[in-house]
Amino acid sequence: MIEIDRVSKTYETGNKALKNVSLTIEDGEFVFIVGRSGSGKSTLMKLLLKELEPTKGRIKVNDMDLGRMPRRYVPKYRRGLGVVFQDFRLLKDRTVFENVAFAQRVIGVPGRVIKESVPEMLRMVGLSAKYKAYPRQLSGGEQQRVAIARALINDPDVLLADEPTGNLDSFNAHEIMRLLDEINQRGTTVVVITHSHELVEEMGKRVITMDRGIITDDTGSYITPERQRFYYEN
Ligand SMILES: Nc1ncnc2c1ncn2[C@@H]1O[C@H](COP(=O)(O)OP(=O)(O)OP(=O)(O)O)[C@@H](O)[C@H]1O
């Protein structure tokens, strides 16, 4: 569960990126975060990744209070989250297989396990045939699938995706959304930041709208506003 409790973030420039934002995302939810440029979406993502610290308020992920997390634990915490970006961020000089395997190698997963886990993950994202290819030999949609496979290989509870379809055409964007939905059906909590109204409407999921640092709308949630209020008042 992700619990954001009265969080504000003011940058050194005086820019108030988030103003007293409270939000709960339950295990297993699929949530879109939308809002125009500068509304605070990426700031929220960076706070969740503990790349930034809130100016005020508290963030808990799976009952861990990020503000009290020892520095040495942060890399391990981040590895527990799957992250996907608009620009894929693959290793250009490594194959598809190696890009996914790398995430396991760095945490010391034995080679014999990787030999089984990577092909299985590539099957899940529909890229079994391309395991030997290099990123430059793949389409944008395929590169994003590799990035998703890499994000999921260590079995995170939460997948955070920042504009995952921003560089894709409409067909590939739909395919990636379908894949994220499937991943969510398998039990992973999925949080997607996007500008695409079309995709958001089609998916029929919870949509959190941000504007100038506050949440202006939260629809389609299976947590009622009453429950949210109860939670924060108790
Ligand atoms: N490092 C920074 N220093 C100062 N101000 C910042 C910094 N990063 C973001 N901001 C400001 O904080 C506000 C929120 O920015 P943020 O990047 O979170 O918005 P966003 O909703 O993700 O926008 P976009 O959709 O364009 O990515 C903006 O006013 C932005 O200019």
The ligand as a Gaussian input file, in Angstrom:
#p B3LYP/6-31G(d) Opt

LIG

0 1
 N       14.276000      20.559000      -9.701000
 C       13.341000      21.507000      -9.690000
 N       13.623000      22.729000      -9.202000
 C       12.688000      23.706000      -9.165000
 N       11.412000      23.546000      -9.584000
 C       11.072000      22.339000     -10.084000
 C       12.012000      21.271000     -10.170000
 N       11.386000      20.201000     -10.720000
 C       10.123000      20.591000     -10.965000
 N        9.927000      21.864000     -10.581000
 C        8.667000      22.625000     -10.668000
 O        7.680000      21.963000      -9.879000
 C        6.413000      21.986000     -10.536000
 C        5.931000      20.563000     -10.756000
 O        6.801000      19.921000     -11.673000
 P        6.654000      18.380000     -12.084000
 O        7.844000      18.028000     -12.909000
 O        6.400000      17.566000     -10.882000
 O        5.349000      18.441000     -13.000000
 P        4.710000      17.354000     -13.969000
 O        3.256000      17.345000     -13.652000
 O        5.433000      16.079000     -13.858000
 O        4.968000      17.989000     -15.404000
 P        5.215000      17.269000     -16.836000
 O        3.894000      16.689000     -17.231000
 O        5.620000      18.405000     -17.721000
 O        6.288000      16.250000     -16.657000
 C        6.613000      22.795000     -11.806000
 O        6.236000      24.112000     -11.534000
 C        8.101000      22.693000     -12.072000
 O        8.561000      23.818000     -12.775000

